[in-house]
């Protein structure tokens, strides 16, 4: 089935929708960028041939544990496999903050992560009220 989004047509998988298409496309791109064949990926990850091929065809998405395994092998984040490019973009302002965060000593990063999680949870709680 094809659906119209804006001025282009996208093939829609009736059972899994757009998420499967995104994973399919991102998985292929990551594998190609790493220079691996499909066989090399399924053998290295222990995923069956039929399962892996179904992921790349967009017939079904991989389960969560397999997404992590694939991301590690392909040297990408799970977000790189799961999200569209637009969803992964970071504003210049946040990029500058993340760069500053990366410059912190390891023990300070740990404390900063805890503080940031607390702040984000607080804001999320406020949004839910």
Backbone as a chain_set.jsonl record, in Angstrom:
{"seq": "XXXXXXXXXXXXXXXXXXXXXXXXXXXXXXXXXXXXXXXXXXXXXXXXXXXXXXXXXXXXXXXXXXXXXXXXXXXXXXXXXXXXXXXXXXXXXXXXXXXXXXXXXXXXXXXXXXXXXXXXXXXXXXXXX", "coords": {"N": [[0.847, -1.17, 0.0], [0.499, 2.269, -0.688], [1.123, 5.464, 0.705], [0.386, 8.948, 0.836], [2.568, 11.473, 1.721], [3.001, 14.674, 2.312], [4.494, 15.795, -0.565], [5.283, 13.39, -1.605], [5.217, 9.841, -2.226], [5.048, 7.125, 0.013], [5.907, 3.772, 0.684], [3.794, 1.814, 2.57], [3.94, -0.397, 5.235], [1.594, -2.66, 6.14], [1.347, -4.044, 8.56], [3.271, -3.122, 10.393], [3.884, -0.469, 9.935], [5.333, 2.829, 9.628], [7.546, 2.749, 11.339], [8.885, 0.331, 10.903], [9.791, 0.751, 8.322], [11.616, 2.831, 8.712], [13.556, 1.62, 10.363], [14.348, -0.404, 8.624], [15.5, 1.065, 6.469], [17.514, 2.522, 7.832], [19.038, 0.463, 8.903], [20.059, -0.814, 6.616], [21.614, 1.318, 5.579], [23.496, 1.691, 7.649], [24.766, -0.793, 7.661], [25.857, -0.839, 5.065], [27.575, 1.373, 5.279], [29.419, 0.397, 7.046], [30.532, -1.504, 5.504], [29.744, -4.165, 5.344], [28.391, -7.368, 4.486], [25.059, -8.743, 4.227], [25.093, -11.385, 5.164], [27.444, -11.385, 6.756], [26.603, -9.76, 8.826], [24.34, -11.155, 9.966], [25.602, -13.504, 10.758], [27.581, -12.604, 12.57], [26.02, -11.529, 14.58], [24.401, -13.55, 15.433], [21.832, -13.734, 14.624], [19.162, -15.241, 12.899], [19.261, -16.086, 9.407], [16.838, -15.725, 7.966], [15.386, -14.083, 9.714], [17.018, -11.778, 9.849], [17.003, -10.931, 7.157], [14.307, -10.333, 6.92], [14.156, -8.088, 8.521], [15.632, -6.206, 7.059], [14.093, -6.091, 4.792], [11.92, -4.836, 5.724], [9.776, -6.223, 6.652], [9.275, -6.949, 9.232], [10.017, -5.52, 12.43], [13.149, -5.667, 14.24], [13.433, -7.27, 17.477], [13.889, -5.569, 20.647], [16.337, -6.396, 22.002], [17.821, -7.348, 19.882], [18.113, -5.073, 18.347], [19.89, -3.598, 19.883], [22.121, -5.314, 19.766], [22.635, -5.249, 16.994], [23.19, -2.506, 16.657], [25.557, -2.237, 18.139], [27.323, -3.908, 16.684], [27.352, -2.571, 14.236], [28.41, -0.185, 14.906], [26.861, 2.076, 15.611], [24.385, 4.184, 17.179], [21.464, 3.089, 18.996], [19.425, 4.844, 18.484], [20.192, 5.74, 15.978], [19.396, 3.608, 14.441], [16.672, 3.4, 14.961], [15.342, 5.871, 14.65], [14.227, 8.519, 12.453], [16.258, 10.698, 10.451], [15.649, 13.429, 10.898], [14.606, 13.317, 13.448], [16.802, 12.856, 14.957], [18.364, 15.064, 14.994], [20.239, 17.68, 16.535], [20.007, 20.762, 18.131], [22.086, 23.668, 17.542], [22.615, 25.046, 19.883], [22.16, 23.1, 21.923], [24.064, 21.234, 21.109], [26.436, 22.599, 21.681], [26.274, 22.637, 24.465], [26.384, 19.875, 25.002], [28.953, 19.349, 24.053], [30.466, 20.755, 25.921], [29.812, 19.236, 28.156], [31.047, 16.815, 27.457], [33.682, 17.479, 27.919], [34.055, 17.369, 30.611], [35.596, 15.904, 33.543], [35.573, 12.334, 34.147], [34.368, 11.506, 36.652], [32.932, 13.791, 37.304], [31.195, 13.923, 35.157], [29.495, 11.82, 35.737], [28.134, 12.788, 38.028], [26.948, 15.042, 36.892], [25.228, 13.841, 35.039], [23.403, 12.588, 36.761], [22.288, 14.839, 37.987], [21.147, 16.132, 35.738], [19.27, 14.217, 34.906], [17.539, 14.307, 37.096], [16.582, 16.949, 36.91], [15.298, 16.856, 34.388], [13.348, 14.891, 34.919], [11.831, 16.266, 36.789], [10.788, 18.395, 35.219], [9.323, 16.856, 33.395], [7.409, 15.754, 35.093], [6.004, 18.058, 35.785], [4.868, 18.703, 33.327], [3.066, 16.639, 33.037], [1.135, 17.274, 34.896]], "CA": [[0.0, 0.0, 0.0], [1.251, 3.514, -0.727], [0.458, 6.592, 1.329], [0.948, 10.229, 0.419], [3.027, 12.327, 2.805], [3.506, 15.861, 1.632], [4.455, 15.665, -2.013], [5.873, 12.133, -2.06], [4.548, 8.613, -1.83], [5.844, 6.178, 0.778], [5.299, 2.453, 0.786], [3.375, 1.588, 3.947], [3.809, -1.78, 5.661], [0.303, -2.682, 6.815], [1.399, -4.622, 9.896], [4.175, -2.451, 11.318], [3.892, 0.956, 9.677], [6.515, 3.607, 9.278], [8.688, 2.378, 12.179], [9.609, -0.745, 10.229], [10.48, 1.335, 7.175], [12.758, 3.589, 9.207], [14.571, 0.658, 10.792], [14.834, -1.059, 7.405], [16.392, 1.978, 5.747], [18.679, 2.837, 8.664], [19.841, -0.754, 9.027], [20.797, -0.956, 5.357], [22.63, 2.376, 5.484], [24.557, 1.421, 8.626], [25.517, -1.968, 7.189], [26.644, -0.403, 3.907], [28.635, 2.267, 5.751], [30.414, -0.458, 7.716], [31.11, -2.372, 4.475], [29.432, -5.554, 5.659], [27.316, -8.028, 3.749], [23.995, -9.223, 5.107], [25.575, -12.619, 5.795], [28.393, -11.041, 7.825], [25.842, -9.217, 9.959], [23.569, -12.169, 10.688], [26.511, -14.456, 11.404], [28.249, -11.957, 13.703], [25.059, -11.219, 15.644], [23.662, -14.739, 15.839], [20.454, -13.619, 14.152], [18.965, -16.171, 11.781], [19.244, -15.469, 8.075], [15.478, -15.301, 7.604], [15.012, -12.935, 10.551], [17.751, -10.581, 9.43], [16.492, -10.485, 5.855], [12.985, -9.731, 7.118], [14.375, -6.736, 9.066], [16.072, -5.322, 5.97], [12.992, -5.942, 3.838], [10.863, -4.079, 6.369], [8.632, -7.098, 6.907], [9.035, -6.872, 10.683], [11.15, -4.878, 13.111], [13.857, -6.546, 15.174], [13.116, -7.026, 18.89], [14.797, -4.636, 21.313], [17.673, -6.925, 22.264], [18.526, -7.461, 18.6], [18.464, -3.709, 17.935], [21.119, -3.27, 20.622], [23.188, -6.138, 19.183], [22.935, -4.705, 15.661], [23.814, -1.191, 16.819], [26.943, -2.454, 18.576], [28.102, -4.445, 15.568], [27.446, -1.584, 13.164], [29.027, 1.015, 15.497], [25.915, 3.189, 15.6], [23.514, 4.166, 18.349], [20.142, 2.523, 18.726], [18.665, 5.936, 17.862], [20.537, 5.756, 14.551], [18.62, 2.561, 13.774], [15.24, 3.515, 15.214], [14.743, 7.173, 14.357], [14.526, 9.206, 11.208], [17.319, 11.685, 10.587], [15.115, 14.655, 11.485], [14.383, 13.084, 14.87], [18.111, 12.729, 15.604], [19.093, 16.328, 14.914], [20.427, 18.418, 17.778], [20.197, 22.185, 17.851], [23.446, 24.162, 17.789], [22.7, 25.404, 21.298], [22.342, 21.875, 22.701], [25.344, 20.643, 20.718], [27.468, 23.297, 22.459], [26.175, 22.153, 25.85], [26.898, 18.5, 25.021], [30.413, 19.419, 23.903], [31.006, 21.137, 27.237], [29.628, 18.062, 29.001], [32.087, 15.85, 27.094], [34.971, 17.927, 28.424], [34.122, 17.158, 32.054], [36.245, 14.664, 34.007], [34.626, 11.212, 34.243], [33.569, 11.521, 37.888], [32.016, 14.93, 37.22], [30.149, 13.547, 34.202], [28.546, 10.976, 36.465], [27.312, 13.676, 38.864], [26.162, 15.897, 35.994], [24.144, 13.016, 34.498], [22.4, 12.425, 37.816], [21.608, 16.13, 38.133], [20.324, 16.364, 34.55], [18.119, 13.314, 34.957], [16.623, 14.851, 38.1], [15.945, 18.144, 36.353], [14.378, 16.425, 33.33], [12.203, 14.223, 35.549], [11.027, 17.322, 37.399], [10.054, 19.047, 34.137], [8.354, 15.905, 32.853], [6.313, 15.665, 36.075], [5.231, 19.294, 35.644], [4.111, 18.619, 32.076], [1.983, 15.674, 33.258], [0.106, 17.825, 35.805]], "C": [[0.893, 1.234, 0.0], [0.437, 4.611, -0.066], [1.147, 7.865, 0.878], [1.32, 11.012, 1.658], [3.65, 13.544, 2.156], [3.383, 15.673, 0.145], [5.093, 14.375, -2.504], [5.076, 10.951, -1.536], [5.519, 7.729, -1.068], [5.126, 4.844, 0.774], [5.017, 2.199, 2.258], [3.269, 0.094, 4.207], [2.552, -1.852, 6.523], [0.386, -3.203, 8.245], [2.258, -3.832, 10.864], [4.328, -0.961, 11.048], [5.256, 1.532, 9.417], [7.754, 3.209, 10.091], [9.533, 1.301, 11.509], [10.395, -0.195, 9.051], [11.722, 2.1, 7.62], [13.881, 2.653, 9.612], [15.186, -0.02, 9.57], [15.862, -0.176, 6.703], [17.666, 2.275, 6.538], [19.604, 1.643, 8.824], [20.674, -0.971, 7.774], [21.928, 0.068, 5.255], [23.797, 2.097, 6.423], [25.412, 0.234, 8.187], [26.405, -1.599, 6.012], [27.821, 0.473, 4.337], [29.765, 1.481, 6.414], [31.09, -1.409, 6.724], [30.864, -3.848, 4.716], [28.329, -6.093, 4.753], [26.228, -8.41, 4.749], [24.459, -10.464, 5.875], [26.526, -12.314, 6.961], [27.657, -10.508, 9.059], [25.088, -10.322, 10.688], [24.467, -13.188, 11.353], [27.16, -13.848, 12.645], [27.3, -11.702, 14.873], [24.303, -12.436, 16.147], [22.18, -14.668, 15.482], [20.297, -14.572, 12.97], [18.907, -15.397, 10.467], [17.855, -14.925, 7.738], [15.033, -14.098, 8.431], [15.709, -11.672, 10.079], [17.217, -10.047, 8.109], [15.121, -9.83, 5.999], [13.109, -8.328, 7.72], [14.732, -5.773, 7.931], [15.002, -5.15, 4.895], [11.867, -5.092, 4.424], [9.621, -4.9, 6.647], [8.261, -7.121, 8.383], [10.247, -6.222, 11.329], [11.865, -5.878, 14.017], [13.402, -6.259, 16.608], [14.211, -6.169, 19.526], [16.204, -5.151, 21.534], [18.49, -7.055, 20.984], [18.921, -6.09, 18.063], [19.764, -3.294, 18.608], [22.296, -4.029, 20.028], [23.611, -5.602, 17.822], [23.652, -3.358, 15.763], [25.281, -1.335, 17.231], [27.814, -2.937, 17.425], [28.357, -3.371, 14.511], [28.048, -0.257, 13.627], [28.156, 2.257, 15.333], [25.111, 3.131, 16.891], [22.193, 3.493, 17.977], [19.242, 3.594, 18.107], [18.944, 6.009, 16.368], [19.76, 4.7, 13.777], [17.12, 2.812, 13.867], [14.584, 4.792, 14.706], [15.103, 7.694, 12.98], [15.562, 10.289, 11.48], [16.823, 12.958, 11.269], [14.914, 14.525, 12.988], [15.696, 13.022, 15.653], [18.897, 14.031, 15.62], [19.123, 17.019, 16.262], [20.665, 19.873, 17.41], [21.638, 22.587, 18.162], [23.649, 24.503, 19.263], [22.928, 24.168, 22.174], [23.657, 21.186, 22.356], [26.487, 21.29, 21.512], [27.461, 22.835, 23.916], [26.733, 20.739, 25.951], [28.416, 18.468, 24.867], [31.075, 19.816, 25.218], [30.915, 19.963, 28.197], [30.728, 17.039, 28.735], [33.458, 16.213, 27.635], [35.129, 17.712, 29.933], [34.919, 15.903, 32.392], [35.183, 13.59, 34.252], [33.761, 11.264, 35.498], [32.572, 12.678, 37.893], [30.896, 14.651, 36.219], [29.065, 12.735, 34.893], [27.596, 11.845, 37.296], [26.418, 14.565, 37.997], [24.99, 15.113, 35.391], [23.024, 12.845, 35.516], [21.592, 13.709, 37.972], [20.675, 16.399, 36.949], [19.097, 15.459, 34.528], [17.073, 13.83, 35.946], [15.873, 16.069, 37.58], [14.922, 17.753, 35.29], [13.145, 15.738, 33.91], [11.267, 15.238, 36.179], [10.188, 18.039, 36.351], [8.993, 18.125, 33.555], [7.159, 15.763, 33.793], [5.402, 16.894, 35.972], [4.349, 19.249, 34.399], [2.908, 17.695, 32.26], [0.869, 16.218, 34.139], [-0.93, 18.609, 35.083]], "O": [[1.947, 1.229, 0.636], [-0.778, 4.691, -0.243], [2.34, 7.866, 0.574], [0.493, 11.2, 2.55], [4.702, 13.454, 1.524], [2.291, 15.419, -0.364], [5.415, 14.26, -3.687], [4.36, 11.05, -0.539], [6.68, 7.595, -1.456], [3.898, 4.782, 0.851], [5.903, 2.353, 3.098], [2.577, -0.611, 3.474], [2.465, -1.164, 7.54], [-0.445, -2.828, 9.073], [1.997, -3.867, 12.066], [4.872, -0.252, 11.895], [6.198, 0.835, 9.043], [8.878, 3.315, 9.601], [10.762, 1.359, 11.547], [11.526, -0.614, 8.801], [12.765, 2.022, 6.972], [15.035, 2.871, 9.245], [16.403, -0.187, 9.493], [16.963, -0.625, 6.383], [18.763, 2.279, 5.98], [20.824, 1.802, 8.874], [21.863, -1.278, 7.861], [23.055, -0.271, 4.892], [24.957, 2.25, 6.039], [26.635, 0.256, 8.325], [27.569, -1.994, 5.96], [28.93, 0.331, 3.821], [30.93, 1.872, 6.34], [32.093, -2.044, 7.05], [31.68, -4.688, 4.337], [27.448, -5.352, 4.316], [26.448, -8.401, 5.96], [24.243, -10.576, 7.081], [26.418, -12.92, 8.028], [28.05, -10.78, 10.193], [25.183, -10.422, 11.912], [24.126, -13.696, 12.422], [27.274, -14.52, 13.669], [27.729, -11.664, 16.026], [23.634, -12.367, 17.178], [21.374, -15.452, 15.984], [21.197, -14.692, 12.14], [18.553, -14.219, 10.43], [17.723, -13.791, 7.278], [14.377, -13.195, 7.912], [15.081, -10.625, 9.925], [17.003, -8.844, 7.963], [14.807, -8.881, 5.281], [12.264, -7.471, 7.463], [14.2, -4.666, 7.853], [15.012, -4.158, 4.166], [10.963, -4.674, 3.701], [8.539, -4.351, 6.855], [7.096, -7.289, 8.743], [11.368, -6.354, 10.838], [11.252, -6.828, 14.503], [13.027, -5.129, 16.922], [15.318, -6.064, 18.998], [17.172, -4.431, 21.283], [19.709, -6.89, 21.001], [19.948, -5.956, 17.397], [20.639, -2.705, 17.972], [23.359, -3.447, 19.809], [24.803, -5.509, 17.529], [24.611, -3.105, 15.034], [26.144, -0.623, 16.718], [28.917, -2.43, 17.219], [29.454, -3.281, 13.96], [28.182, 0.68, 12.84], [28.633, 3.332, 14.97], [25.157, 2.134, 17.612], [21.857, 3.351, 16.802], [18.382, 3.273, 17.286], [18.047, 6.304, 15.578], [19.494, 4.873, 12.588], [16.378, 2.47, 12.946], [13.399, 4.793, 14.37], [16.144, 7.355, 12.418], [15.718, 10.738, 12.616], [17.512, 13.505, 12.13], [15.036, 15.506, 13.721], [15.692, 13.124, 16.88], [19.981, 14.093, 16.2], [18.166, 16.956, 17.033], [21.429, 20.178, 16.494], [22.322, 21.928, 18.945], [24.723, 24.275, 19.819], [23.784, 24.18, 23.059], [24.298, 20.611, 23.236], [27.4, 20.597, 21.961], [28.517, 22.664, 24.525], [27.475, 20.432, 26.884], [29.086, 17.643, 25.489], [32.119, 19.276, 25.583], [31.842, 19.721, 28.97], [31.28, 16.459, 29.671], [34.31, 15.34, 27.793], [36.228, 17.861, 30.466], [34.923, 14.944, 31.62], [34.028, 13.908, 34.533], [32.545, 11.085, 35.416], [31.476, 12.543, 38.436], [29.766, 15.099, 36.416], [27.873, 12.938, 34.662], [26.382, 11.645, 37.26], [25.261, 14.807, 38.34], [23.891, 15.649, 35.246], [21.844, 12.945, 35.179], [20.366, 13.673, 38.076], [19.542, 16.842, 37.139], [18.006, 15.9, 34.168], [15.873, 13.794, 35.67], [14.667, 16.199, 37.788], [13.801, 18.263, 35.291], [12.027, 15.971, 33.45], [10.047, 15.089, 36.111], [8.998, 18.27, 36.568], [7.884, 18.566, 33.256], [6.02, 15.662, 33.336], [4.179, 16.778, 36.061], [3.207, 19.709, 34.427], [1.843, 17.947, 31.696], [-0.237, 15.677, 34.131], [-1.855, 19.13, 35.707]]}, "num_chains": 1, "name": "protein.A"}
